[in-house]
Amino acid sequence: MKNLAFITFIFGLAFCLVNSSLTHAANNNAASNNANAVQAKLPELLTLYKDLHQTPELSSVEFNTAKKLAKKAQALGFDVTEKVGGTGVVAVLKNGKGPTVLIRADMDALPVKEQTGLTFASKVTTTTEEGQQAHVMHACGHDTHMTTWYGTAKLLSENKANWSGTLVMILQPAEERGRGAKDMLADGLYTRFPKPDYALAFHNSASLKAGVIGYTPSYTFANVDSVNIDVKGVGGHGAYPHATKDPIVLGSRIVGALQTLVSRELNPQDPAVVTVGSFQAGTKHNIISDNALLLLTVRSYSDETRQTLLDGIARIAKGEGIAMGLPEKLLPVVTVKDEYTPATYNAPEFTKEMAKLFTDELGKDRVIEVPAVMAGEDFGRYYKADNSIKSMIFWVGGVPHDKWQAAQETGEGLPSLHSPFWAPDAKKVIGTATQAMNAAVLKILAK
């Protein structure tokens, strides 16, 4: 019996090893096939990318961009609805029973004058919402997002035999204004169209080497609030300050006290930012003004921390006004602007599962875990609207390898997102992101 048990153990071990080897080989073969399929599409995708790069449009006026890509999605067999939440596009492809996956790309560009030196650089100018004449550039790389969106749609529409479920692919307006996702949801994204079980997006990165994927389980982008503090006072002559209540002094005290919110009221391991980005007051050297205006950006991850910061700002502003001796009617007024962008949360287990899949596709050197950032990204609204959705947004590095290497050797900085000099290695960004997106959907909707 002992010999029989030993033989059974050896046979089982051998079976496991062979099965593991076959699974590994199958994964490698699938990754190779996916990579080859993406490479075959790259010439067409790069042509589209250059076209989108040369024809950028600002937030909420992405009319031509939306129309162009909607037409392409229709040609692939998607059921396409335009003008969702303004200029948004929803393209649905039903392919049997299975989960529903939402893939989002943002469309808007920025009022930036391009200085990349690219042969296909944008020369577009327009009038902003504020009535100012401005150049327009895809300085945040949304053109790579849209190109990947189309590349993924094309691959999946041509490979319907290998997946089952529903694709909801959306083109979102006004991400740079933090309102595009909110507008699409308000226009019935989850009621007029199939509600997703999974939501995916990516953002090109100006801090990762081109072709490297960065992922963050849990929070990855921050809550973003814009706050105004209207500081009132009693104006007068600069030579007679005792006859005034100086709003500049009061505003300065508020600025200083606000710093204690992060340094003394929050757990040191709880990230938060309170930045006074503008302090507007006064007109002349010898006049004490009767008002000042502070403009703040406030960043956090959890809802609890966000509320602590907003309550603290109101308390400090009022308290400093009382300390200066202002009457009730002249106490500072705090206004939280209706421009809130919620934190973006990656479902941890789902994110780790996708990271493993990306590693199988691309190799361990091209998939790394990265820290969360305090930037805003309204992709978080899709999860916030229904937290049963498994959601993930990941980074795809865009820094050209030669520039990356030079920066490592010299210590010089690299152009950031929103810089007029930001020119990602589009071929590597689009190729990597399309391969990752296609693999993710095929994994989730596998038959």
C-alpha positions, 0 to 999 in steps of 0.5 A: 500500500505504501508503494501504491501511495507513493506511485499515486503521489508521483503520478499526481505531481507529474500531472500537476507539473505537466498541466502547469507547463501546458497552462503556461504555454497556453498563456504565452501563446495567447499573449503572443497572438494578442501582441501580433494582432495589435502590431498588425493594427498599429499602422492604422491606429497611428494614422488615427492618432496623428489625425486626433492630435492635429484636431483637438477640441476643448471640453464640452465642444468635442463635436468633430471628435465625437462624430468621427469616432462614432462613425468608426464604431458604427462601421464595426457593428456597434449600436452607437448613441451620440450626444450623451451628456453633451458630446458623449458617445456610447457604443454597445456591442452585445455578443451573447450571455455574460458580464457587461464591461465598460471601457472609457476614453476621454476626448477633450484637449487643453488650452495650451500652445503646443511646443513639441516640434512634432511634424503633426503638431496642433495648430488649432486655435479657438475661443474658451468658455471664458471668452479668451482666444487660445491655442489647443493641444492634447497636452494630457494625451487623451488622443492616445486614450481615444486611439486605444479605445478604437483599437480595442473596439476593432480587435474585439469586434473581429474576435467575437468567437472568443468572448461572450457578454456585452461591451459598453464603450464610451467616449467621455467629454470634459474630463479636464473640467471634471464634469464629463462623467457626471453629465453622462451618468445624469443623462442615463448612462446606467439606465438607457444602456446596459449597466456595467459589471466592470469598468476599465480605463487607462491614462498615459503617464509622463513619469513612466518609461514608454510601454510600462504599465503602472497600477495601484490597488485601492485609491489611485486618484484623489477627491478634488474640491475647489473652495473660495474664501471671501474675506471681508474687512473695513478699508481705509488709509494705509497710514491709519491701520488702527481705523481699519480691519485689514482683510489682507492680514486676516487672509494671511492668518487664515492661510497660515492656520489652514496648514495645521489641518494637514499637519495637526488634525489628520493622521500623518499616514492619511494623505491630504492637500490644502493649497491656497492657489490665489490670494487676491486683494488691494489696489494701491500701496497706501490703501487698506482694502475692504476685501480679499479672496482666497482660492483653494484646491483641497485634495483627499482620498476618503470621504471622511478626510474630505469632510474633515478638511472642508469643515476645518476650512470653514471653522478656521476662517470663521474663527480667525475673523472672530479673533480679529474682532469682526462683527457677525456680518463681516465674518469670512464666507466659505464657498465649496464650488460645485466642481467636486471630483470624487476619488478614483478607487480601484477594486483591490482584488480585481486590480491585482488580477488584472496586473497579473494578466498584464504581467503574463502579457508583457513580462514582469519588467513592464508591469509595476505597482505605483503609488497613488497620486493627488491629481483628479480624474473623474473616472471615479464617478462610474464606481461612485455611482454604483460601488458593486462595479469592479473598477480599474484605471491604470497608467501606461508609460509614455516617456520615450526611452532615450529621453528617459535614459538621458533624464536618469543620467543627468537628473534633468526633469521631464515634461509633465502632463499638461506641458506644451512639450509633452510628446509621448511615444505614441506607438508604445503607449497605444500598442501597450494599452490596446494589448492590455485592454484587449487581454482584460476584456477577453479574460473577463468575458471568456467563454 
